Amino acid sequence: MEKYYKINKARWNELVAIHAQSEEYDLESFIAGNNSLHKEELDILGNVKGKSLLHLQCHFGLDTISWERLGAKATGVDFSETAIELAREITKRIGVATEFVCSNIYDLPNIHEEQYDIVFTSYGVLCWLQDIGKWAEIIAHYLKPGGVFLLVEAHPSMWIFDDESEELRVKYNYWHSDEPISWEENGSYADESATLTNKKSYEWQHTVSDVLNGLIKAGLVIQEVREYPHLPWKYIKKAEKGEDGNWRIPGDPLPQLWSVEAVKRAQAVGNYT
């Protein structure tokens, strides 16, 4: 797996500068005070003031810093050295106390020793992880007893569709495979016109049951699963942008986004080893 992660990291390191200059991230407006979080995670987690929060796969930390601005004591984690370097620069520029750790998720317990009231991850994160069971164990490891985990992510059913088709056409397998899907392309979701040196990447599909069973087996209690008809970005070509800025497929035929809220039992200890 090391080869896959090395190639993915090279691409994400290159994407940092592209994303930082993009309208999608609008970095200057963020620095001026904008909050980058979406309604879904804000509604579910509610008041985070005074709570410790670990944000996994944070990119260059805008959501992490947004939680800090809302009163949390936030720590962001990402495997891209370039992303973490920029996150720390933004933190200094804004003058907040957000902390950042550069690590692959699976290696994090070897270098970071804390527990948190909240573990959070969102939007385009799961496809970069091969082992969801181990991911769930690490989440449990970092949660305090009674702590809350929240995932907000594109619905697993979305990834079966051809994103280049004008219609809802099935192209990819829904089921997880240990062998990743390989891509080689320019551009990114934040700048489709970007030309990249690191064009190759690897992704893994994970089903609803993969995610839920992984969290359950790690000792977490599922509190609520929500499904939404929209995405904050355009994936299906026929999707239309609404007044709220989200993209919906006409007729709302299927969920595009979902969230999973889980809690660590008060008597439990993380079973990550």
C-alpha positions in Angstrom: 0.0 0.0 0.0 3.0 2.3 0.5 3.3 2.8 -3.2 -0.3 3.9 -3.6 -0.1 6.4 -0.7 3.2 7.8 -1.9 1.7 8.5 -5.4 -1.4 10.0 -3.9 0.6 12.2 -1.5 2.7 13.6 -4.4 -0.5 14.6 -6.2 -2.0 16.2 -3.1 1.2 18.1 -2.3 1.0 19.5 -5.8 -2.7 20.4 -5.5 -2.2 22.5 -2.4 -0.9 25.6 -4.3 -3.6 25.1 -7.0 -6.4 24.9 -4.4 -5.0 27.8 -2.3 -5.4 30.0 -5.4 -8.8 28.7 -6.4 -12.2 30.4 -6.1 -13.5 27.1 -4.6 -11.4 27.7 -1.4 -11.4 31.6 -1.6 -8.6 31.8 0.8 -8.5 35.5 1.2 -12.2 35.6 2.2 -11.6 32.9 4.7 -8.7 34.7 6.2 -10.9 37.8 6.4 -13.4 35.8 8.6 -15.5 33.5 6.5 -16.4 30.1 7.9 -15.8 27.1 5.5 -18.1 24.6 7.3 -21.4 23.4 5.9 -24.8 23.4 7.4 -24.9 19.6 7.9 -21.9 19.3 10.3 -22.8 22.6 12.0 -26.4 21.4 12.7 -25.3 17.9 13.9 -22.4 19.0 16.2 -24.1 22.1 17.5 -22.2 24.2 20.1 -18.5 23.0 20.2 -17.3 25.8 22.5 -14.7 24.5 24.9 -14.6 21.0 23.3 -11.5 19.3 21.9 -11.8 18.3 18.3 -9.6 16.1 16.0 -10.1 16.7 12.3 -8.8 13.8 10.1 -7.7 14.4 6.5 -7.9 18.2 7.0 -6.1 19.3 3.7 -4.8 22.8 4.6 -7.0 23.2 7.5 -9.8 25.7 6.7 -12.5 23.5 8.3 -10.2 22.8 11.3 -9.6 26.5 11.8 -13.4 27.2 11.4 -14.1 24.8 14.3 -11.5 26.7 16.3 -13.2 30.0 15.5 -16.4 28.5 16.8 -14.8 27.8 20.1 -13.3 24.3 19.8 -9.7 23.4 20.6 -9.0 21.9 17.2 -6.2 19.8 15.8 -6.0 18.9 12.1 -4.2 15.9 10.6 -3.2 15.4 7.0 -0.5 13.3 5.2 0.5 16.1 2.9 3.5 18.0 4.2 2.7 20.9 1.9 -0.8 21.1 3.1 0.2 21.1 6.8 2.8 23.8 6.1 0.2 26.1 4.5 -2.3 25.3 7.4 0.3 26.5 9.9 1.0 29.6 7.9 -2.7 30.4 7.8 -3.1 29.8 11.5 -0.2 32.3 12.2 -1.7 34.8 9.8 -5.1 34.7 11.5 -3.8 34.4 15.0 -5.6 31.3 16.2 -4.2 28.4 18.3 -5.2 25.6 15.9 -2.6 22.8 15.9 -1.7 20.6 12.9 0.0 17.2 12.7 1.5 15.8 9.5 0.8 12.0 9.3 -0.9 9.3 7.4 -4.0 8.3 9.4 -2.8 4.8 10.0 0.5 6.0 11.4 -1.0 8.7 13.7 -1.1 6.6 16.9 2.7 6.3 16.7 3.3 10.0 16.9 0.2 11.6 18.6 -1.1 10.9 22.1 -4.3 12.7 23.0 -8.0 11.9 23.3 -10.8 14.2 22.1 -14.4 15.1 22.7 -15.0 15.1 18.9 -13.4 13.4 15.9 -14.5 14.8 12.6 -13.9 14.1 8.9 -15.7 15.1 5.8 -16.2 15.5 2.0 -14.0 13.3 -0.2 -12.0 11.6 2.5 -12.9 7.9 2.5 -11.8 7.1 -1.0 -8.2 7.7 -0.1 -8.2 5.0 2.6 -7.8 1.3 1.9 -8.6 -0.2 5.3 -11.8 1.2 6.8 -11.8 -1.3 9.8 -8.4 0.1 10.9 -9.6 3.7 10.3 -12.5 3.1 12.6 -10.3 1.6 15.3 -8.1 4.7 15.2 -11.2 6.9 15.5 -12.2 5.0 18.6 -8.7 5.2 20.0 -8.8 9.0 19.8 -12.2 9.5 21.3 -12.7 10.1 25.0 -15.4 7.9 26.6 -18.7 9.5 25.6 -17.0 11.3 22.7 -18.7 11.9 19.4 -17.5 10.9 15.9 -19.0 12.6 12.8 -18.5 11.7 9.2 -20.1 13.9 6.4 -19.3 12.4 3.0 -20.5 11.8 -0.5 -22.9 8.9 -0.4 -21.2 5.6 -1.4 -23.9 5.0 -4.0 -22.8 8.1 -5.9 -19.4 6.6 -6.8 -20.9 3.9 -9.1 -22.0 6.6 -11.7 -20.1 7.8 -14.7 -19.3 11.5 -13.9 -18.7 12.2 -17.6 -22.2 11.1 -18.7 -25.2 13.4 -19.1 -27.4 10.7 -17.6 -27.3 8.5 -14.5 -25.2 5.7 -16.0 -23.6 3.0 -13.9 -19.9 2.6 -14.6 -18.1 1.5 -11.5 -18.5 -1.4 -9.0 -20.2 -0.5 -5.7 -18.4 -3.2 -3.7 -15.0 -2.7 -2.0 -11.9 -4.3 -3.4 -8.4 -4.3 -1.9 -7.1 -3.3 -5.3 -7.7 0.4 -5.9 -9.2 2.2 -8.9 -6.4 4.0 -10.8 -6.8 7.5 -12.3 -4.5 9.6 -14.5 -5.8 13.1 -15.2 -5.1 16.8 -15.0 -7.3 19.2 -13.0 -9.1 18.8 -9.7 -12.5 19.5 -8.2 -11.3 23.0 -7.3 -9.8 23.8 -10.7 -10.6 21.6 -13.6 -8.3 23.5 -15.9 -5.1 22.9 -13.8 -2.2 21.1 -15.4 -0.5 18.7 -13.1 2.9 16.9 -13.0 1.5 14.3 -10.7 -1.5 13.1 -12.7 -1.9 9.6 -11.2 -3.9 8.7 -8.1 -5.5 5.6 -6.5 -8.9 5.4 -4.8 -10.9 2.8 -2.9 -14.7 2.3 -2.9 -16.4 1.7 0.5 -20.0 0.6 1.0 -22.5 1.8 3.6 -22.0 -1.5 5.4 -18.2 -1.2 5.3 -18.4 2.1 7.1 -21.1 1.3 9.6 -19.8 -2.2 10.5 -16.3 -0.8 10.8 -17.4 1.7 13.4 -19.6 -0.8 15.3 -16.7 -3.4 15.4 -14.4 -0.6 16.8 -16.8 -0.3 19.7 -18.7 2.8 18.7 -22.5 3.2 19.0 -24.2 4.5 15.9 -26.4 7.4 16.9 -27.9 8.5 13.7 -27.4 8.1 9.9 -28.7 10.9 7.7 -29.0 11.0 3.9 -29.3 14.1 1.8 -30.3 14.7 -1.9 -27.6 17.3 -2.5 -23.8 17.7 -2.7 -21.8 20.9 -2.2 -20.0 20.2 -5.5 -21.2 19.1 -8.9 -20.5 15.4 -9.5 -23.3 14.3 -11.9 -23.4 16.5 -15.1 -27.1 16.9 -15.0 -27.1 18.2 -11.4 -28.3 21.7 -11.0 -27.1 24.3 -8.5 -29.7 25.6 -6.0 -30.0 28.9 -4.2 -28.3 27.4 -1.2 -25.2 26.6 -3.3 -25.7 22.9 -3.3 -26.1 20.7 -6.4 -29.2 18.4 -6.8 -30.1 15.9 -9.5 -33.6 16.9 -10.9 -36.3 14.9 -9.1 -33.9 13.9 -6.3 -33.8 10.3 -7.3 -31.1 9.2 -4.9 -28.9 10.4 -1.9 -25.8 12.2 -2.9 -24.5 13.0 0.6 -24.7 11.2 3.9 -23.6 11.6 7.5 -22.8 9.2 10.3 -22.9 10.2 13.9 -21.4 7.7 16.5 -20.5 7.8 20.2 -17.9 6.0 22.2 -19.4 4.1 25.1 -18.6 5.8 28.4 -17.1 2.6 29.8 -15.1 1.7 26.6 -11.5 2.1 25.9 -10.2 2.3 22.4 -9.3 -1.1 21.0 -6.7 0.1 18.6 -3.4 -1.7 19.0 
